[in-house]
């Protein structure tokens, strides 16, 4: 059995575009126009979605009719991003900063603003250059503050060695023998030697 290819006429494409511009849902267009165009199945739905993506990307009806849209995802070709290489002057600045012994993260944060570059990429470049610096001085100044997560981990590690002191139970009022309660308790807590009822 040979596969039959159905081509859409310019009028059919224009009608689909008008329906899409009128914000008619895709499945409804496929149902209504499938009867008008004598077409069935997923092919119609696929074509409507393809036209919708082309319109969202900024293509016109004429572009769609002349098949100027790419068939895969109807993307316009995007210009390649400009690569920014480090100049000799920037590399020398980074090497002298590394030689001072200052932590790499601090250098990266400071130079990111100066060089107008993202800090993570600059940090990786600094770690690469650190291997080529012959002498690195000892850093005596303060380092970056620890993040709150590190502080919490440090507290948890310290608390492991400290003994846990159990707080004494809150003293209650003794109820006379034979007293009964009416009503539904909100909760009951059972302990090893007693239980508590909350109303």
C-alpha positions in Angstrom: 0.0 0.0 0.0 1.5 3.3 -1.1 1.5 6.3 1.3 -0.6 9.2 0.0 0.7 12.7 0.6 -1.9 15.4 1.1 -0.8 18.9 0.4 -2.7 21.8 1.9 -3.9 24.5 -0.5 -3.1 28.2 0.2 -6.8 28.7 1.0 -6.9 26.0 3.6 -3.7 27.4 5.3 -5.3 30.9 5.3 -8.5 29.5 6.9 -6.4 27.7 9.6 -4.4 30.9 10.3 -7.6 33.0 10.6 -9.0 30.4 13.1 -5.7 30.5 15.1 -5.8 34.3 15.2 -9.4 34.1 16.5 -8.0 32.0 19.4 -10.0 28.9 18.5 -8.5 25.8 20.2 -6.3 23.6 18.0 -8.4 20.4 18.5 -11.6 22.3 17.7 -10.1 23.6 14.5 -9.0 20.1 13.6 -12.6 18.8 14.2 -14.4 21.5 12.3 -12.0 22.1 9.4 -11.4 18.3 9.0 -15.0 18.0 7.8 -14.6 21.1 5.5 -11.3 20.0 4.0 -12.3 16.3 3.9 -9.2 15.4 6.0 -8.9 13.1 9.1 -6.5 12.0 11.7 -3.4 13.2 13.4 -1.9 14.8 10.3 -4.4 17.6 10.4 -3.7 18.3 14.1 0.0 18.2 13.4 -0.3 20.7 10.6 -2.4 23.1 12.7 0.2 22.9 15.5 3.0 23.5 13.0 1.3 26.6 11.7 0.6 27.9 15.2 4.3 27.5 16.2 5.3 29.3 13.0 3.0 32.2 13.8 4.3 32.4 17.4 7.9 32.5 16.1 7.0 35.6 14.0 6.5 34.1 10.5 3.8 35.6 8.3 1.2 33.7 6.2 3.3 34.4 3.1 6.3 32.8 4.8 4.3 29.7 5.6 2.8 29.5 2.1 6.3 29.9 0.5 7.6 27.2 2.9 10.3 29.5 4.4 9.7 28.0 7.8 11.9 25.1 8.9 9.9 21.9 9.1 11.3 20.6 12.4 10.2 23.2 14.9 9.6 26.3 12.8 12.6 28.1 14.3 14.2 31.1 12.8 17.9 30.7 12.6 19.4 32.5 15.6 22.6 34.4 15.3 25.6 32.8 17.0 26.5 34.2 20.4 29.7 36.2 20.4 32.6 34.5 22.2 34.5 36.7 24.6 38.1 35.6 24.9 40.3 36.9 27.8 42.8 39.5 26.8 46.5 39.3 27.8 45.9 42.2 30.2 43.0 40.4 31.9 45.1 37.3 32.3 47.9 39.2 33.8 45.5 40.9 36.3 44.1 37.5 37.2 47.6 36.0 37.7 48.7 38.8 40.0 45.5 38.5 42.1 46.1 34.8 42.4 49.7 35.4 43.6 48.4 37.5 46.5 46.9 34.3 48.0 43.3 35.8 48.1 40.7 33.0 47.8 39.6 32.3 44.2 35.9 32.9 44.9 36.6 36.4 46.3 38.8 37.2 43.2 36.1 35.9 40.9 33.3 38.0 42.5 35.4 41.2 42.4 36.7 40.7 38.8 33.2 39.6 37.5 32.0 43.2 37.9 35.3 44.7 36.5 35.4 42.4 33.4 31.6 42.2 32.9 31.6 38.4 32.9 29.7 35.7 34.9 31.4 34.8 38.1 31.3 30.9 37.8 33.1 31.0 34.4 35.6 33.4 35.7 36.2 31.2 38.8 36.9 28.2 36.5 39.4 30.3 34.5 41.1 31.4 37.7 41.5 27.8 38.9 43.1 26.9 35.5 45.5 29.9 35.8 46.4 29.0 39.4 48.3 26.0 38.1 50.6 28.3 36.1 51.4 30.8 38.9 54.8 29.9 40.4 54.5 31.5 43.9 51.3 32.1 45.8 51.5 34.1 49.1 49.7 33.1 52.2 46.4 34.8 52.7 46.1 36.3 56.2 43.0 38.4 55.7 39.5 37.2 56.4 37.9 34.8 54.0 34.3 34.8 52.7 31.6 34.1 55.3 30.3 30.6 55.4 27.0 30.0 53.9 24.0 29.3 56.3 24.0 25.6 55.2 27.6 25.2 56.3 26.8 26.8 59.6 23.9 24.5 60.2 26.0 21.4 59.3 28.7 22.7 61.7 26.2 23.1 64.5 24.8 19.6 63.9 28.3 18.1 64.0 29.1 19.9 67.3 25.8 19.0 68.9 26.5 15.2 68.3 29.1 15.3 71.0 27.1 17.2 73.5 24.8 15.2 75.9 21.1 15.6 75.4 19.4 16.9 78.5 15.7 15.9 78.9 13.5 18.7 80.1 11.2 17.9 83.1 7.6 17.3 82.3 5.1 20.1 83.0 3.4 19.5 86.3 -0.4 19.1 86.1 -3.3 19.2 88.5 -4.4 15.9 90.1 -8.0 15.0 89.4 -10.1 13.6 92.2 -10.8 9.8 92.1 -14.0 8.8 90.2 -14.3 12.0 88.2 -15.6 11.5 84.6 -15.3 13.7 81.4 -18.0 14.4 78.9 -17.3 15.4 75.3 -15.0 14.4 72.5 -11.2 14.8 73.1 -9.2 16.6 70.4 -6.3 14.3 70.9 -5.0 11.6 73.3 -1.2 11.1 73.8 -0.1 7.8 75.4 3.2 7.8 77.3 5.1 4.9 78.9 3.8 5.7 82.4 0.7 7.9 81.7 -1.5 9.4 79.1 -2.8 12.9 78.3 -6.2 13.9 77.0 -6.7 17.2 75.3 -10.2 18.8 74.9 
